[in-house]
């Protein structure tokens, strides 16, 4: 379904704070021209937390309309199960190929609550559901046992794993059904997760480096790990520096340098600090992006 490189695309804004539709459409083209197989609008990197419902739906519709060949895994999560169902149904109606749904944040549900949240969403839609485990944002970890329990549901087809817990991720890979895909939610762990049997990555760095990320992931999937490791190590400074401040602050700065949007995230996120701009300027220069 979503094997390979998926980009968690930014939502570019104009100077007045509105969605930069032209920039978003050009970004979709840039991704497809450089080997990305899946696009993920309205995730954390797309600032879904500060998009209105109307903007959320609009961004997904633009990406679906512009994409020629990439699959669309639409971000449609919420810590309210009913709200997540409404967003998921909207994305399905627009033509999304699947739904990426963050584990409930702030509420801090039990593992049974997390399971029932996803089970209820999966039963309300007719396209694949991919849960997203990111304890650093949600305040709770979805355990391997809960993930493997969800993997038995007919409409849950994968997991975006951003726990940074390799033993946990390995347990999921070892115990999952054949048609259940484990996707790295961390660029720096894409290489080892795919080497363990993962199916790909949902990437922040692919916004600016879609070709390099696609090449690395494809080499890993072909078990050409020596060649893939050369790309992995070359890109590690960027992987690290893209999180020098909260995502998507750094990647929005980089994408502004590349001509996509004004680089400004919405409050409460703030523009990248001057001292950190120097780090990203060095990284993109070394990678030949500008």
Residue pairs with C-beta under 8 A, 6 or more apart in sequence:
1 71
1 97
1 98
1 128
1 157
1 158
1 181
2 37
2 38
2 71
2 73
2 98
2 130
2 157
2 158
2 181
2 183
2 199
2 200
3 37
3 181
3 199
3 200
3 221
4 36
4 37
4 38
4 199
4 200
4 214
4 217
4 218
4 221
5 35
5 36
5 37
5 38
5 200
5 201
5 203
5 206
5 210
5 213
5 214
5 217
5 218
6 36
6 37
6 38
6 39
6 40
6 73
6 183
6 200
6 201
6 202
6 203
6 206
7 31
7 36
7 38
7 39
7 40
7 202
7 203
7 206
7 207
7 210
7 213
8 40
8 43
8 44
8 45
8 46
8 75
8 202
8 203
8 204
8 206
8 207
9 24
9 27
9 28
9 31
9 39
9 40
9 41
9 45
9 46
9 63
9 207
10 27
10 45
10 46
10 47
10 207
10 248
10 251
10 252
10 255
10 260
10 261
11 19
11 24
11 41
11 42
11 46
11 47
11 51
11 59
11 261
12 19
12 20
12 23
12 24
12 27
12 255
12 260
12 261
12 262
13 19
13 20
13 261
13 262
13 264
13 266
14 20
14 261
14 262
15 262
17 264
17 266
19 55
19 58
19 59
19 62
20 260
20 261
20 262
21 62
23 259
23 260
23 261
24 59
24 62
24 63
24 66
25 62
25 66
26 259
26 260
27 207
27 255
27 260
28 39
28 62
28 63
28 66
28 67
28 70
29 66
30 210
30 260
31 39
31 70
31 206
31 210
32 67
32 68
32 69
32 70
34 210
34 211
34 214
35 210
35 211
35 214
35 215
35 218
36 70
36 206
36 210
36 213
36 214
37 70
37 71
37 200
37 214
38 70
38 71
38 72
38 73
38 97
38 202
39 63
39 67
39 70
39 71
39 72
39 73
40 46
40 72
40 73
40 74
40 75
40 100
40 202
41 59
41 60
41 62
41 63
41 72
41 74
41 75
42 48
42 51
42 56
42 59
42 60
42 74
42 75
42 76
43 75
43 100
43 102
43 132
43 202
44 75
44 102
44 134
44 137
44 247
44 248
45 204
45 207
45 247
45 248
45 251
46 59
46 75
46 248
47 248
47 265
47 266
47 269
48 56
48 75
48 77
50 266
50 267
50 269
51 59
53 87
56 76
56 87
57 90
57 91
57 94
60 72
60 74
60 76
60 90
60 91
60 94
60 96
61 94
63 72
63 74
64 72
64 94
64 95
64 96
71 97
71 98
72 95
72 96
72 97
72 98
73 96
73 97
73 98
73 99
73 100
73 130
73 202
74 91
74 94
74 96
74 98
74 99
74 100
75 100
75 101
75 102
76 84
76 87
76 88
76 90
76 91
76 96
76 99
76 100
76 101
77 84
77 87
77 100
77 101
77 102
77 103
77 132
78 84
78 87
78 102
78 104
79 104
79 105
79 106
79 107
81 104
81 117
81 120
81 121
84 101
84 117
84 121
85 120
85 121
85 124
85 125
88 99
88 101
88 121
88 124
88 125
88 129
89 124
89 125
91 99
92 99
92 125
92 126
92 127
96 127
97 127
97 128
98 127
98 128
98 129
98 130
98 157
99 121
99 125
99 127
99 128
99 129
99 130
100 130
100 132
100 160
100 202
101 118
101 121
101 129
101 130
101 131
101 132
102 131
102 132
102 134
102 137
102 138
103 114
103 117
103 131
103 132
103 133
103 134
103 138
103 140
103 142
104 113
104 114
104 117
104 138
104 140
105 137
105 138
105 139
106 138
106 139
107 113
108 139
108 140
109 117
109 140
111 142
111 143
111 145
111 146
114 140
114 142
114 146
115 146
115 149
115 150
118 129
118 131
118 150
118 153
118 156
119 150
119 153
121 129
122 129
122 153
122 154
122 155
122 156
123 155
125 155
126 155
127 155
128 155
128 156
128 157
128 158
129 155
129 156
129 157
130 156
130 157
130 158
130 159
130 160
130 181
130 183
131 142
131 147
131 150
131 156
131 159
131 160
132 159
132 160
132 162
132 185
133 141
133 142
133 147
133 159
133 160
133 161
133 162
133 163
133 185
134 160
134 162
134 163
134 185
135 141
135 162
135 163
136 162
136 164
141 163
141 165
141 168
142 163
143 168
144 168
144 169
144 171
144 172
144 175
147 159
147 161
147 172
148 171
148 172
148 175
148 176
150 156
150 159
151 159
151 172
151 176
151 177
151 180
152 177
156 180
157 179
157 180
157 181
158 180
158 181
158 182
158 183
158 199
159 172
159 180
159 181
159 182
159 183
160 183
160 184
160 185
160 202
161 168
161 169
161 172
161 182
161 183
161 184
161 185
161 193
162 184
162 185
162 186
163 169
164 186
164 189
166 189
166 192
166 193
166 196
169 182
169 193
169 196
169 198
170 196
172 182
173 182
173 196
173 197
173 198
174 197
176 182
181 198
181 199
181 200
182 193
182 197
182 198
182 199
183 198
183 199
183 200
183 201
183 202
184 190
184 193
184 194
184 198
184 200
184 201
184 202
185 201
185 202
186 201
187 201
187 203
187 204
187 205
187 206
187 213
187 235
187 239
187 242
188 236
188 239
188 240
190 198
190 200
190 201
190 203
190 213
190 216
190 217
190 220
190 232
191 216
191 220
191 225
191 228
191 229
191 232
193 201
194 200
194 201
194 217
194 220
194 221
195 220
195 225
199 221
200 217
200 221
201 213
201 217
203 213
204 242
204 247
204 248
204 251
205 213
205 235
205 238
205 239
205 242
205 251
206 213
206 214
207 251
207 254
207 255
207 260
208 238
208 251
208 254
208 255
208 258
208 284
208 289
209 235
209 238
209 287
209 289
212 231
212 234
212 235
212 287
213 235
215 231
216 228
216 231
216 232
216 235
217 228
219 225
219 227
219 228
219 231
220 228
234 287
235 287
237 282
237 283
237 286
238 280
238 283
238 284
238 287
241 250
241 276
241 279
241 280
241 283
242 250
242 251
242 254
242 280
243 250
244 250
244 276
244 279
244 280
245 272
245 273
245 276
246 269
248 265
248 269
249 265
249 269
249 270
249 271
249 272
250 272
250 276
250 280
252 261
252 263
252 264
252 265
252 272
253 263
253 271
253 272
253 277
253 280
254 280
254 284
254 289
255 261
255 263
256 262
256 263
257 263
257 280
257 281
257 284
257 289
257 290
258 284
258 289
258 290
263 271
263 272
264 271
265 271
272 280
284 290
